[in-house]
Amino acid sequence: MKGPLFYSKILLFGEYGIIKDSKGLSIPYNFYKGALKVDENPDETAIKSNESLGRFAEYLQQLQEDQPELVQFDIETLKADISKGMYFDSTIPQGYGVGSSGALVASIYDKYASDKITILENLTREKLLTLKQVFAQMESFFHGKSSGLDPLNSYLSLPILINSKDDIEPAGIPSQTVDGKGAVFLLDSGIVGETAPMINIFMESMKQEGFRKMLKNQFVKHTDACIDDFLKGDVKSLFGNVKQLSKTVLRNFKPMIPASFHDLWKQGIDTNDYYLKLCGSGGGGYILGFTEDIDKARKSLDGHKLEVVYNF
C-alpha cells in the first residue's frame, strides 16, 4: 500500500511575521516528498514513524472529541492501518524548515478526514481558511503552535499568499527564467533545527516593546515589500528589500541563526554577493539565500552546499 505523494514547501517570506499578521508567501518545493506506506520489512526509521503516527492518532481522536464541528476522522481505519505498520515514507529532512510535518498532516487529512475539502473543488476563501484552521490544529501536535500553512501548501501544492491571518489566496508567481543568473537557494547549515524552542524565544522577545516596534516597523515592512516585489517580478527592488530584511534579521534574530553562520550572513550583506534569511523558524536546518548572480554566490560560499529552488 502506498498513498499519494505530498511535497515539501518553502516559506519564501513571512517566517515569524505571519504569527503577528505580516504577509507571507509560501511555495511548494517538489524536490522533497513523502507518502503513507506499509512495508513488509520496516526499517528503524519506519518503526519510529509508525510509533509517532500512533501518538498522532490518539491526539486526533482527542481533537475531534474537543472540536467535533471542526473536523472528523475515520479513526478506526487509521488505527487499524497503524497497527499494520503504516508509516510516513519521506525524503523531506526533519527540522530543516521545509515542512516535513506539513506533508505528513496533509497526507493523513487526505486519507482519513470525513467530508474533506478536496483540491478539485472551487476553493473559496472560506474553504481555504477552514483547511488552514484544521491543519493548524492537527500540526500543533508536532510544534506546540502552528499556522497551518505548511500542510495547506503541501495539500494544495500551490503557491499561497497570506495577506493576513484571515485572508489567504492561491498566488500566481512569475514563471522561472531557465537561464537566469538570479536565484533563490537553500544553504544547508548541517544542523537540525527545532521549531518549538525557537518559537519560545520569539514569544519571549515579543514581551519587549522595542522588539515589537522593530517587528512592525522593520521586519514586517520589509517582508511585505519583498512579497510585493516578488509577485510583480520587480527584481531590482526585490534585492534592495531582501538586503534590508537580511540586515534586520541579523540584528534582531541572532539566536535563530546558527552561530557559525553569523559571519557568513554579514559577508553577504557587505559584498552584495548574496543575502541570507531564515527558512522556517531557524536554529538550524536550511537557510534561504537570494542572489543576483548564482556563480558569484557559489564562489563566495565555497565549501557550502547550495540547492537552487528558483531562477530569476
Beta strands, then each sheet from edge to edge (+ up, - down):
strand 1: 6-13
strand 2: 24-37
strand 3: 87-90
strand 4: 160-164
strand 5: 167-170
strand 6: 183-188
strand 7: 275-278
strand 8: 286-291
strand 9: 306-311
sheet 1: 1+ 2- 3+
sheet 2: 1+ 2- 4+ 5-
sheet 3: 7+ 8- 6+ 9-
end
